């Protein structure tokens, strides 16, 4: 995996970041005590997030496999990609389509630092440090221009990052800029944490997230409004609890849950008001 520029030295260690928090929930080791403490402080209030994060990672495997093996997609833009772990987008895609190309994008400089530690490969995969709220900057990045050909179908992945796109940041523009420029046959995948609780309770959930992490917990209906009716066709089964998006009991398992979080594993079966929601859309 390639990466742009030098390894950054400005990795924040005094505040939690979403990439490192997500990494710990997935059983990874690329996180700091500040990230683990944030999880400890909040998971008692939102025990469902452990299952939601892990369901999202399993969804990534299934949706990328579908895109590469069934939809014929050979180029991917993975926005808010997070830290490398097992079965990353390029690994899943290239297993089924060796000529697949992937541009990973994340604002957290630690993602770039870890990408530097991975084998460079053949240049078909790159990580760029950029803000997904600024699609024009990402489109103009030389590595995007090198790897992504907008005259061919592509897939844009917004996996477990929709909640980092609050309404104040014009999420419609952020979500649709790439797919609006893409040719027919292109796809957009989206997931985010949703809650069926009233708006006031959803605002309470938002308030526990540190100020440095943009966050908005939407209802399923609010996600539907962002994505449905904008010229894209849902791929069956549409927008759902992602556990129900083409489930495959035989897909590769995730790393084990960290020992001190095991008590929260399966909490979503008891507390069904918060879950990861999303699906896949095709541009006709």
ABEGO torsion letter per residue (X at the ends): XBBBEBBBAABBAABBBAAAAAAAAAGBABBBAAAAAAAAAAAAABAAAAAAAAAAAAAAAAAAAAAAAAAGBABBBBBGAEBBBBGBAAAAAAAABAABBBBBBBABAAAAAAAAABBAEAGABBBBBBBAABAAAAAABAAAAAABBAABBBBBBBBGAAAABBAAAGAAAAAAAAAAABBBGBBBBBBBBBBABBAAAAAAAAAABBAABBBBBBBAAAAAAAABGAGBBBBOAEBBBAAABGBBAABBBBBBBBAAAAAABGAAAABAABBBBEEBBBBX
